[in-house]
Amino acid sequence: MAVLDLAKQLIAAKSVTPAHGDVFTAMEAMLTPLGFAVTRFVAGEDDDNPDNGGPVENLFAIRTTDNAQSAKHFAFAGHLDVVPEGKGWQSNAYAPEIRGDLLYGRGAVDMKGSIAAFVAALADIPKDAGTISMIITGDEEGPAVHGTRALIDYMQAHDAIPDLCLVGEPTSVNRLGDMVKIGRRGSVNMWISTHGTQGHVAYPHLADNPLPRMVKALTAIEDITLDEGSDWFQASNIEITDLHVGNPAHNVIPARAEARISCRFNDLHKGDDIIACVRQAVEPHGAQVKAIISGESFLTPPGDFSAMIAEAIKAETGVETELSTTGGTSDARFLSKICPVIEFGLCNATMHKVDEAVAIADLDMLTKIYRRIIISALS
C-alpha cells in the first residue's frame, strides 16, 4: 500500500470538523483488506450548542491474533477531521496536489499524512505479531466532547484497552523525528462576568458601572503566578483572550462586562485547583466565573516506550529525538487515562496554515519508523 496514494485519498475526502461520511468510508476501505474488524458509530446530538459539537463520527478498527505468544495490544490514535481551509490557497485544499517534493492539501500534516503512514506500515506486519487497533475520531479539532472520549467508552465496553498507544500528531519541528511528546499541559477555559445597572453617563448615581470591577478582576488575574515550572513542564500560564462589553453608545453606562481567559497548566495542578485560584482572585471584585476543564495534564515518564520510539527514529533517520511536553493539547489527554501514550508524527510547520503541505520523503520515512515501532511494541 503506497503511503502517498493513501494520503491523497484521505485529503480528497473533505472533512472539516466534525467529520462524517466519506473520509471514514475511505479509512474503512483501507483497513478491511488488512484483516481489521471496523466499527463506525456516531456520538452526540445536533443541539446547536457549539460547545457540544455533536454529532461526531468515530471509527475503531482492531485486528486480533490467535497466537497465544503474541498477547500484546498496540494502538494508534488519530483524527480525520481538519480545520477549515481558509482563503489564499494556490490550489484546491481538498484536491491533493504534488508540487516539487511536497504534497499539498488540508490535513496533509495534521494529521491525515501520519494516519496514511501508519496504515501503509501495517501492510508488512503479519497477523500473528499481536493485536493492533486504530482509534480514529472526527472531532479532535472541535470541542472533542463526542470523539475520543466516546471511543474510550466503546473500548472499555468491549474489553479492547491497549497496552500502549501512539498518537500521530505532528510533533516534529525542524526535521522528521526531532521531537516526540511524552506529555501535555492541561487546559481550562473560563468566562468572567461582572454585572451592574445600565444608565446615563450624566447620572452615574442612578447606574452601576460593571467595568471598574472587571478591570480590577482582570488585574487580579494578571497578578497570579501559578508556578515556575516542573521537571518536565514549563510554567503554567493564564492568558486573557477576550474582553467584551457590546456597548454601541458613548453616553450609556453598560449593564454587563464579560471576559474570557484560558489557562494551560502543568502537572503541579489539577483543573479544579486552577478554577478555585481564579475564583478566589476575582470574586472579591464582584466577578462571577464559569469554567470548563478541557483536559488535565499528563506525563508518560521516560522509559521503555519512549526509548523504543527514539530507537526507531534513530535507526531510520539518524536523528536523536527530544522528549518534550510543549505545545497545545491533543486527544492524548484522554487516552493517557487508560494506557501509556506518546505522540509522534510529521513536521508541524504548516499545520492549520494555508497551503498545508508534507514532504513526500517524510511520508515514506514515517512509514518505515512506524513499522519499526509496531514490531518493537508487539515483540
Residue pairs with C-beta under 8 A, 6 or more apart in sequence:
1 30
1 119
1 120
1 123
2 120
3 116
3 117
3 119
3 120
3 363
3 364
3 366
3 367
4 103
4 116
4 360
4 363
4 364
6 30
6 116
6 119
6 120
7 96
7 103
7 108
7 112
7 113
7 116
7 117
7 358
7 363
8 96
8 103
8 105
9 26
9 30
9 116
10 23
10 26
10 27
10 80
10 107
10 112
10 115
10 116
11 94
11 96
11 103
11 105
11 106
11 107
11 108
11 112
12 94
12 95
12 96
12 105
13 21
13 22
13 23
13 25
13 26
13 80
13 94
14 22
14 23
14 94
14 106
15 22
15 23
15 80
15 81
15 82
15 107
15 138
16 81
16 82
16 83
16 84
16 85
17 53
17 81
17 82
17 83
17 138
17 139
17 140
17 141
17 142
18 53
18 54
18 55
18 56
18 57
18 81
18 138
18 139
18 142
18 146
18 147
19 56
19 57
19 79
19 80
19 81
19 82
19 138
19 139
20 42
20 55
20 56
20 57
20 138
21 57
23 80
23 138
24 40
24 57
24 59
24 80
24 136
24 138
27 59
27 61
27 80
27 115
27 136
28 38
28 40
28 59
28 61
30 119
31 38
31 61
31 119
31 134
32 38
34 63
34 119
34 122
34 123
35 63
35 127
36 61
36 62
36 63
36 132
36 134
37 61
37 62
37 63
38 59
38 60
38 61
39 59
39 60
39 61
39 154
40 57
40 58
40 59
41 57
41 58
41 150
41 154
42 55
42 56
42 57
42 58
43 54
43 55
43 56
43 58
43 146
43 147
43 150
44 52
44 53
44 54
44 55
44 56
44 145
44 146
44 150
45 52
45 54
45 55
46 54
46 55
47 54
50 143
51 143
51 145
51 292
52 143
52 145
52 146
53 139
53 142
53 143
53 144
53 145
53 146
54 145
54 146
55 146
56 137
56 138
56 139
56 142
56 145
56 146
56 147
56 150
57 138
58 136
58 137
58 138
58 139
58 146
58 147
58 148
58 150
58 151
58 154
59 80
59 134
59 136
59 137
60 133
60 134
60 135
60 136
60 151
60 154
60 155
60 160
61 133
61 134
61 136
62 131
62 132
62 133
62 134
62 160
63 127
63 131
63 132
63 133
64 131
65 127
65 128
65 129
65 130
65 131
66 128
67 128
67 130
70 128
70 129
70 130
70 131
70 378
71 130
71 131
72 130
72 131
72 163
72 164
72 377
72 378
73 130
73 131
73 132
73 133
73 160
73 161
73 162
73 163
74 130
74 131
74 132
74 133
74 162
74 163
74 164
74 165
74 166
74 374
74 377
74 378
75 132
75 133
75 134
75 135
75 162
75 164
75 165
75 166
75 339
76 115
76 118
76 132
76 133
76 134
76 135
76 165
76 166
76 167
76 168
76 370
77 134
77 135
77 136
77 148
77 165
77 166
77 167
77 168
77 331
77 332
77 335
77 341
78 111
78 114
78 115
78 118
78 134
78 135
78 136
78 137
78 140
78 167
78 168
78 169
79 111
79 136
79 137
79 138
79 139
79 140
79 141
79 147
79 331
80 107
80 112
80 115
80 136
80 137
80 138
81 137
81 138
81 139
81 140
81 141
81 142
82 106
82 107
82 110
82 112
82 141
83 106
83 110
83 141
83 352
85 93
85 94
85 106
85 354
86 353
86 354
87 354
88 354
88 355
89 104
89 354
89 355
90 99
90 104
90 355
91 97
91 99
91 104
93 105
93 106
93 356
94 105
94 106
95 105
96 103
96 104
96 105
96 108
97 103
97 104
97 105
98 104
98 360
101 359
101 360
101 361
102 357
102 358
102 359
102 360
103 113
103 357
103 358
103 359
103 360
103 363
104 355
104 356
104 357
105 112
105 356
105 357
106 356
107 113
107 356
108 350
108 356
108 357
108 358
109 170
109 346
109 347
109 348
109 349
109 350
109 351
109 356
109 357
109 358
110 169
110 170
110 348
110 351
110 352
110 356
111 168
111 169
111 170
111 345
111 346
113 345
113 346
113 358
113 362
113 363
113 366
114 168
114 169
114 170
114 345
114 346
114 366
115 136
115 168
116 363
117 168
117 363
117 366
117 367
117 370
118 134
118 168
118 367
118 370
119 134
120 367
121 367
121 368
121 370
121 371
121 374
122 132
122 374
124 371
125 132
125 371
125 374
125 375
125 378
129 374
129 375
129 378
129 379
130 377
130 378
131 162
132 374
132 378
133 155
133 160
133 162
135 148
135 151
135 155
135 165
135 335
137 144
137 147
137 148
137 150
137 151
137 331
138 147
139 145
139 146
139 147
139 148
140 147
140 148
140 330
140 331
144 294
144 331
144 334
147 331
148 331
148 334
148 335
149 334
152 334
152 335
152 337
152 338
154 160
155 161
155 162
155 338
156 338
161 338
161 339
162 338
162 339
163 339
163 340
163 377
164 305
164 339
164 340
164 341
164 377
165 332
165 335
165 338
165 339
165 340
165 341
165 342
166 309
166 341
166 342
166 343
166 344
166 370
166 373
166 377
167 330
167 331
167 332
167 335
167 341
167 342
167 343
167 344
167 345
168 343
168 344
168 345
169 181
169 330
169 332
169 343
169 344
169 345
170 345
170 346
170 347
170 348
170 351
171 179
171 180
171 181
171 324
171 327
171 343
171 344
171 345
171 348
172 178
172 179
172 344
172 345
172 346
172 347
172 348
173 179
173 347
173 348
173 349
174 347
175 317
175 319
175 347
176 317
176 319
176 346
176 347
176 359
176 362
176 365
176 366
176 369
177 313
177 314
177 316
177 317
177 319
177 321
177 344
177 369
178 319
178 321
178 322
179 321
179 322
179 323
179 324
180 306
180 309
180 310
180 313
180 321
180 322
180 323
180 324
180 342
180 343
180 344
181 324
181 325
181 326
181 327
181 330
181 332
181 342
181 343
181 344
182 232
182 299
182 300
182 301
182 302
182 306
182 323
182 324
182 325
182 342
183 232
183 233
183 267
183 297
183 298
183 299
183 300
183 325
184 295
184 297
184 298
184 325
184 327
184 328
184 329
184 330
184 332
184 333
184 343
185 233
185 234
185 236
185 264
185 265
185 266
185 297
185 325
185 329
186 264
186 265
186 266
186 269
186 270
186 271
186 274
186 293
186 294
186 295
186 296
186 297
186 298
186 329
186 333
187 262
187 263
187 264
187 265
187 293
187 294
187 295
187 328
187 329
187 333
188 262
188 263
188 265
188 271
188 274
188 275
188 291
188 292
188 293
188 294
189 260
189 261
189 262
189 263
189 291
189 292
189 294
190 260
190 261
190 262
190 263
190 275
190 278
190 289
190 290
190 291
190 292
191 258
191 259
191 260
191 289
191 290
191 291
192 214
192 217
192 218
192 221
192 258
192 259
192 260
192 261
192 278
192 282
192 287
192 288
192 289
193 256
193 257
193 258
193 259
193 287
193 288
193 290
194 210
194 211
194 213
194 214
194 217
194 256
194 257
194 285
194 286
194 287
194 288
195 210
195 255
195 256
195 286
195 288
196 207
196 208
196 209
196 210
196 213
196 253
196 254
196 255
196 256
197 206
197 207
197 208
197 253
197 255
198 207
198 252
198 253
198 254
198 255
199 206
199 207
199 208
199 252
199 253
200 206
200 207
200 251
200 252
200 253
201 250
201 251
201 252
201 253
202 251
204 253
207 253
208 253
209 253
209 254
210 254
210 255
210 256
210 257
210 286
211 245
211 254
211 257
213 257
213 285
213 286
213 287
214 243
214 257
214 259
214 285
214 287
216 285
217 259
217 281
217 282
217 285
217 286
217 287
218 240
218 243
218 259
220 281
220 282
220 284
220 285
221 238
221 240
221 261
221 278
221 281
221 282
222 240
223 281
224 238
224 277
224 278
224 281
226 235
226 236
226 237
226 238
226 263
226 265
226 268
226 269
226 274
226 277
227 235
227 236
227 266
227 268
227 269
228 235
229 235
229 266
230 266
230 267
230 268
232 267
232 299
232 325
233 266
233 267
233 268
233 297
233 299
233 325
234 266
234 325
234 326
235 266
236 263
236 264
236 265
236 266
236 268
236 269
236 274
237 263
237 264
238 261
238 262
238 263
238 274
238 278
239 261
239 262
239 263
240 259
240 260
240 261
241 260
241 261
241 262
242 258
242 259
242 260
243 257
243 258
243 259
243 260
244 257
244 258
244 259
245 254
245 256
245 257
245 258
246 254
247 254
261 278
263 274
263 278
264 328
264 329
265 271
265 274
265 297
266 297
266 325
267 297
267 298
267 299
269 297
270 296
271 291
271 293
271 295
271 296
272 293
275 289
275 291
275 293
278 289
278 291
279 289
282 289
283 289
294 329
294 333
295 329
295 333
295 334
296 333
297 333
298 332
298 333
298 336
298 337
298 341
299 325
300 306
300 336
300 340
300 341
300 342
302 323
305 340
305 342
306 323
306 342
308 373
308 376
308 377
309 321
309 342
309 344
309 373
310 320
310 321
310 323
311 372
311 376
312 369
312 372
312 373
312 376
313 319
313 321
313 344
313 369
314 320
314 321
315 372
316 365
316 368
316 369
316 372
317 365
317 369
330 343
332 341
332 342
332 343
335 341
344 369
345 366
346 358
346 362
346 363
346 366
347 358
347 359
347 362
350 356
350 357
350 358
